[in-house]
Amino acid sequence: MTIESFSVEYDTNNKDNVFSRGDTISGRVVLELSKESKLDHITVKAKGKASVLWNEYYSPAHNIVYTSKEKYFSIAQDVLDDSTRGSKVIAVGRHTFPFTFQIPNMELPSSFKGKHGKITYFLEARAIRFMRVDQKATEEFFIVSNEDKSTPETMKPQYMRSDKKHSSGNVILNVHTKRMGYQQGDNIEIQTEIVNNTNGMVTPTYYLYEKQSFHTKLKRKVYTNDIIKESGQPVGPKTELINNKILHIPNLLPPTLLSSSIVKLEYRLKVVLDASLIGNAEVKFPIVVLREFNKLQEQNQSVV
């Protein structure tokens, strides 16, 4: 085999190895030949796209595949010296072919891999030889949105009430939070007011869960998963209690993703009051997880 190895690699531009719109990404295609060979082109493409795919099985004769794609950009370069027409003779040994791309200065959703879909950015290199199958190599790189998604709406306090009534009594659940928007690693401070007018014990449970949505022209599919589940202080019969609870958002939790039309990631805060005698009382809040925007700016500005 003439081509011993063929790969594409890139240089990191900050300690987290992430890029944002408008950044420059540089690297090289590496080619190793065991004997002299003719090449027509060596191309490199930088690509960004989203894709969704899932199957729904109804019967042996009825299986539907739902799929959708969304393209963000595709930029190509030919890195082989094209000063001479036709094929170029490449000597035995290791050769590197540098390239540089500027990531388009447009709104780009962050890299994400979910249950039924993903948003990916990658480099794709091809060695093209006449009458031969192209040699191909790919390398993924990661983009995070550098948009500050905080708005006045995300900074407002939230409040919700649930009143579960029964012939044997009722329970009232009042839940307050200071805001809707939080950065990665922040604490969600929750104030819970519980009125237990039953003869049994009631216990609150606090959830932070993710909601992944995948969209095609024909159907939407939703996947939910608990990120945090913690119990609160039990409340005895005929008792009122005000309780403060803190949930810590994981530092590496992916931020809320709404800018893709086919892949979305949202979060919810849910408080469930387990009242076995009359049924559960429940409230839900939207939670917006924001990228640590200022930290990301500092990292990008520190790159020389």
Sequence and secondary structure as in RCSB ss.txt:
>XXXX:A:sequence
MTIESFSVEYDTNNKDNVFSRGDTISGRVVLELSKESKLDHITVKAKGKASVLWNEYYSPAHNIVYTSKEKYFSI
AQDVLDDSTRGSKVIAVGRHTFPFTFQIPNMELPSSFKGKHGKITYFLEARAIRFMRVDQKATEEFFIVSNEDKS
TPETMKPQYMRSDKKHSSGNVILNVHTKRMGYQQGDNIEIQTEIVNNTNGMVTPTYYLYEKQSFHTKLKRKVYTN
DIIKESGQPVGPKTELINNKILHIPNLLPPTLLSSSIVKLEYRLKVVLDASLIGNAEVKFPIVVLREFNKLQEQN
QSVV
>XXXX:A:secstr
  EEEEEEEE   STT  B TT EEEEEEEEEESS EEESEEEEEEEEEEEEEEEEEEETTEEEEEEEEEEEEEE
EEE S  SSSS EEE SEEEEEEEEEE  SS     EE SSEEEEEEEEEEEE TTS  EEEEEEE B       
 GGGGS EEEEEEEEETTEEEEEEEEES SEEETT EEEEEEEEEE SSS BEEEEEEEEEEEEE SS EEEEEE
EEEEEE   B TTEEEEEEEEEE  TT    B S SSEEEEEEEEEEEE TTT  EEEEEEEEEE  HHHHHHHH
HH  
